[in-house]
Every structure is written in structure tokens, then in C-alpha cells.
Amino acid sequence: GPIALWAVSYNGEAVYRKGVSQDCPKGTSWVHVAAEQQFESISLGAGLRLWAVGRDGSAYFRNGITLNNPTGSAWFHVEPPPGGSPL
């Protein structure tokens, strides 16, 4: 089956690697996933839950990631606690 692979490019863009599988570990192409924020890091966890940390220190969640829609549908900004420090 497909393997989910995400990365942050040198200029802070979120990218998804299309076509990664056990039979094709290098995948076939990169897909840019548009966002209003530039990212520092990105992490894909259990249940296809994708989190990213913006260059401004804010957290972002990628909604709608499924096997049929591997890049998801929308970014959601997660507000830090009042008076809290950026991530």
C-alpha cells in the first residue's frame, strides 16, 4: 500500500511525496501543499494526523488527510495559550 511522506522544503513549503510504496520507495514526484505560512518542521503521526510548526512558532494541523486524499483539504492554525511562548 501507499506510504505517506511529508517534508518541509528549504524555503518553508510543505511538500508531499507522491507514489511512495514498498515497491517504489523513492516515490514518483513532489506535490506542493499550499499554505499561507512557511514551516520549520512537519510530523505525520498515527491515523494520518499531520502537524506542522510555522516559522512564527505557531502550530498548524492539516485536516482531511485520507488514503484517497493524501494531501488533505485545509490547514488549521492552533492558537497558543494566552501569554504562552511560541513553539
VOBAKE-650418 format. One record per residue (C-alpha): chain; x, y, z; residue in one letter; residue number from 1. Coordinates in nm, 3 decimals. Layout:
N
 mol       x       y       z type seq
   A       X       Y       Z    a NUM
...
END
This chain:
87
 mol       x       y       z type seq
   A   0.000   0.000   0.000    g   1
   A   0.094   0.366  -0.016    p   2
   A   0.334   0.520   0.237    i   3
   A   0.276   0.880   0.349    a   4
   A   0.586   1.100   0.324    l   5
   A   0.587   1.472   0.402    w   6
   A   0.872   1.722   0.425    a   7
   A   0.946   2.092   0.454    v   8
   A   1.140   2.242   0.163    s   9
   A   1.436   2.477   0.214    y  10
   A   1.203   2.776   0.166    n  11
   A   0.947   2.656   0.424    g  12
   A   0.688   2.498   0.193    e  13
   A   0.505   2.179   0.291    a  14
   A   0.553   1.906   0.030    v  15
   A   0.408   1.556  -0.006    y  16
   A   0.592   1.275  -0.188    r  17
   A   0.354   1.102  -0.429    k  18
   A   0.379   0.734  -0.519    g  19
   A   0.587   0.607  -0.225    v  20
   A   0.537   0.235  -0.155    s  21
   A   0.742  -0.071  -0.064    q  22
   A   0.778  -0.142  -0.436    d  23
   A   0.874   0.220  -0.516    c  24
   A   1.048   0.364  -0.206    p  25
   A   1.169   0.678  -0.386    k  26
   A   0.817   0.773  -0.498    g  27
   A   0.732   0.949  -0.822    t  28
   A   0.705   1.325  -0.762    s  29
   A   0.676   1.603  -0.505    w  30
   A   0.342   1.779  -0.458    v  31
   A   0.343   2.133  -0.315    h  32
   A   0.073   2.175  -0.049    v  33
   A  -0.018   2.543  -0.038    a  34
   A  -0.019   2.727   0.294    a  35
   A  -0.019   3.091   0.398    e  36
   A   0.258   3.014   0.649    q  37
   A   0.615   2.897   0.599    q  38
   A   0.704   2.597   0.813    f  39
   A   1.003   2.493   1.023    e  40
   A   0.904   2.130   1.078    s  41
   A   0.633   1.880   0.998    i  42
   A   0.527   1.549   1.155    s  43
   A   0.284   1.281   1.043    l  44
   A   0.153   1.063   1.323    g  45
   A  -0.084   0.773   1.372    a  46
   A  -0.415   0.797   1.192    g  47
   A  -0.265   1.026   0.925    l  48
   A  -0.262   1.323   1.166    r  49
   A  -0.029   1.590   1.028    l  50
   A   0.110   1.871   1.244    w  51
   A   0.346   2.149   1.144    a  52
   A   0.531   2.426   1.326    v  53
   A   0.535   2.759   1.145    g  54
   A   0.839   2.984   1.125    r  55
   A   0.647   3.219   1.354    d  56
   A   0.633   2.945   1.622    g  57
   A   0.262   2.863   1.576    s  58
   A   0.119   2.512   1.542    a  59
   A  -0.084   2.403   1.239    y  60
   A  -0.298   2.094   1.178    f  61
   A  -0.371   1.957   0.829    r  62
   A  -0.735   1.847   0.806    n  63
   A  -0.888   1.589   0.573    g  64
   A  -0.592   1.358   0.507    i  65
   A  -0.716   1.014   0.397    t  66
   A  -0.583   0.736   0.175    l  67
   A  -0.799   0.877  -0.106    n  68
   A  -0.699   1.240  -0.034    n  69
   A  -0.336   1.211   0.084    p  70
   A  -0.267   1.587   0.087    t  71
   A  -0.577   1.675   0.288    g  72
   A  -0.804   1.973   0.245    s  73
   A  -0.714   2.262   0.477    a  74
   A  -0.462   2.398   0.728    w  75
   A  -0.591   2.500   1.070    f  76
   A  -0.397   2.738   1.293    h  77
   A  -0.389   2.624   1.656    v  78
   A  -0.379   2.923   1.889    e  79
   A  -0.112   2.913   2.162    p  80
   A  -0.224   2.954   2.524    p  81
   A  -0.265   3.315   2.643    p  82
   A   0.074   3.455   2.739    g  83
   A   0.235   3.136   2.613    g  84
   A   0.560   3.109   2.427    s  85
   A   0.576   3.012   2.061    p  86
   A   0.668   2.651   1.987    l  87
END
